[in-house]
């Protein structure tokens, strides 16, 4: 299998496993990734997965699309629209908190997968970007949106025009990733964070995930954001976790949340 889904409830790890090719995405890896996401979505529906960690084996997270068989005048729009964009959207819309842990090269479609996660931690050997200028291609996989949102138009265009890759330290300083970590600490930090999040009120977290997306996509005004928060709070107040949190506070003990 070129992609594994390792579940140790309530955390799961989605693992790219084509290290000899720097986890470059060919048709077989894409098929395995979709199958793993099918299983991950099903497990999130039953709350068996309450946080998903996306990582990769080997010295690189993902070198992007495997273009060894690409044609000079291929139908690039179809390939993105039918193959890679739906994949990235599935990660972005995953119904639980998500974390990406990246090392080495994190390029192209691999960068798109990483940026689609809610949190992104990078090892100090990571290189992030998409040097598409070298092959006459347009930046894709959602990177325009992430670059403009997180870095601003001027830095986005600098990276696009030059094809320069960001180090993990630069990416953290610029706000593209949450943190840069020593490579030998990356996985434990990501796993520890995943366990912490999975032990929290993940239904409420999912409401916040949707709210953040709406604020970004719909440009909510203050009144609209306040109303959306009130509606989300109303839904959360009907959950077992909300009741547990209130009881635990009153009884002066730590709450035990179950994501329900």
N, C-alpha and C positions, 0 to 999 in steps of 0.2 A: 504493500500500500504506500502511495506517495503522500498521503495525508492520514494522520491518526487523530482519533478523538479519544483522549484518555480522561475518563470520568472518575473522580474521587469526590462524590457528592459532599457539599453542594458546589464544588468548583470543578470545571472541566478545562482541559488543555487541548486546543486545536493545533496540531503540530505539522508543519510542512516538513516532508521527509524525503527530499531529493538532494541530499547534500553534495553529491558528486557533481551536480550541475548547478550548484549555488541556489537550489530551490527555484530555478527558472520555471515559469509556468508553461508547460506544454498541454496538449489536449488531455492526456491521461491525468496529470495533476489537477487540472481544472475539474474533471469529472469526479475525482476523489474528493476534492474540496467541496463540491456541491453535495456529494453524498454525506460527508461529515457534517455539513451545515444542516442538512435534512434531519440528521439524528440529534444535532445540538438544539435545533428549534423544537423538536418534539420533547426533548428532556427539559427545556425551559418551560414548556407549557405545563408540565407536571411539577415544576419547581425542583426537579432533581438537579438542575443546573441553575445556580443563582449568581454565578459570575463566570465569564468565559475568558480564558487567557489564550491569546494567539501568539505562537512562537515558532521557532524553526530549528532543526538540527543542522549542525555543521558550522562553517565559519562565516556564513552569510544568511541573513534573514530571507531575502529573495532578490535575485538579480533582475526581476521583471519578467516580461513575456519572453519565452524562448523563441527567438527570431531566426534560428538556424534554418528553418524551412520557409521563411517568409518570402513572398514574391514582391518584386519592385513596384508593381502597380496593383496590389491586392485591394480588395474592398475593405479598407480600414474602418470605415463607418460601421459596416455590418459586423465586423469582428468585435469592435468595442460595444456596439449596441446589443448584440445578441450573446456575447460570451463574457466579457469582462465587466461591463457596467452592472449587469444584474448581480454578479458575484459580489462586487463591492457594495452595492445597495443592500444585499442580504446581511452583510457584516454590519453596516451602519444602522440597520433597522432591527438588529438582534434584540429580542425582548428581555434583556437583562444587561447589567453592566458588563463592559468588555475592556480588556487591557491588551495592548500589544507590547511585546518585549523583543527588541530588535538588536541584532549584532551584525557587524560587517556591512556588506552592501544591502541597502534597502532602497530599491530603484523601481521606477515605472509602476507596473501593476502591483508589485510588492509594496511600494510606498503607498499606493492607493488603499490597499488592505490595511496597512498599519494606521494610516490617517483616519480610516473609517471607524477605528476603535475609539472608545470614550477616553481612555488614557493611553499614553504612549511613553514607554521608558526605553532609553537607548544606551547600549554599552559604549564605553569610551573608544572602541574601535569602529563604531558605526559610521557609515557614510550615507547620507540621505539626499535624494534628489532624483532628477531624471535628465540625463545629458542628451536629450532628444535633438538638440541643435546639431549634434555630430552626425545624425542620420537624416536630417531634413524633416523631422517629424514635429508635431505639435504636442505639447505637454497634455497628458490625459489622466484618466483614472481618478478624477476629482481633485487633482493637485492644484488646479487654478483656484478653486474655491478655498481650499485649506491655506494656500500660500497668501492669498489676498486677505482672508480673514485674520490669520495669525501673524503675518509678517507685514502686511500693507502692500499696496500696489507697486511701490518703488522697489522694494526688496524682491517681490514676486518676479517682476520683470528682469531684475538683475540676474536672478538665478536662471530664468528661462533663456535670456539672451546669451549668457556666458556658459551655461551648462555646468556651472560649478556645483560640486557636492558639498553639503554642509557636514562638518564634523558634529559629533554628538554634543560637544561643549557649546559650539556655535548654535546648534538647533535649540538647546535648552535656554541659552542666553536670549535668543530671539523669540522664544515662546512657541516654537514649532512642536517641541516635545515637552513632556512634564519634567523629566530629569535625565541627566547623564550620569551613568554609574560605571564603576570599574567592571570590566567584563566578567570577572569571577563573582561579582555580587549581583549581577543583573537578574538572574533567574530567581534567586531567593527573595530579592526585593519584590519582584513582580508576584511571586507566589504568596508572599506574606500579605501584600496588599490585596490580592484576590481573596484570600481567606478572610481578611478583615471585612471587606465589602460584602462577601457572601453571608457573613454572620449578622449583617445589619438588616434594616427594614427594606428589603429589596423591592417590594411593591411600591413603596414611597420613592425609592431611587428611580424606578422606571417612570413614575409620573414626572419626576424632575428631568429625566432624560428627554421625555417628550416635550416638556415645557421649554427646555433650552433649544431644542430643534425648532419649535414654533417661533420663539423669539428671534432666532436667526433667520428663518425662512420667511416669516410673515411680517417681520419688523414691527412687532407689537408695540403700541404706545403704552404709557404707564397704566392707564385705566384698563386697557385690554389685558396687560400682564397680570395686574392685580385680580381681575375677574377670573383669568385662567388659573391662577394659583388657588383662588377660593374654590373653584370647581374641583381641582385636583385634591385639595384638602378634604372636600366633602366625600370624594370617593375613598380616600385613604382612611377616613374616620370610620368607614364600614368594615375595615379589615380586622383580622385577628391580631395583626402586629400592632395596630394602633391601640387596641384595647390592652394588649400585653404591655406596651410601653407605658401607658397611663398607670396600670396596676403596679408595675415595677417601680415607677417613680414614687407612687404613694407608699409602697411597702419598703422603700429604700433598699432595693436590690437591683442586680444587673438584669436587664430584660433578656428573654430568649426569643429571638425573632425567627420566623419560619417562611417569610416571603409570601404570606397569605393574608 
